[in-house]
Amino acid sequence: MALSPDSRSYGLLWSLAPYSRQGRTEPWEIALEGTRQQTNSPTSPVDHSLGLRFSLLF
């Protein structure tokens, strides 16, 4: 979350990866991220974004 006098931004991240011991890299990961950005101006639109990321190490 980021707040300023003229805008606001909110973000949420969720990720899923297999359990691994310390020092080991996970072989895969799925992440979902959502953000919302808006300014304090009543005429400006609100921006929303949704991202999906999948990583696989081989």
Secondary structure by P-SEA (a helix, b strand, c coil): ccccccbbbbbbbbbbbccccccccccbbbbbbbbbbbcccccbbbbbbbbbbbbbcc
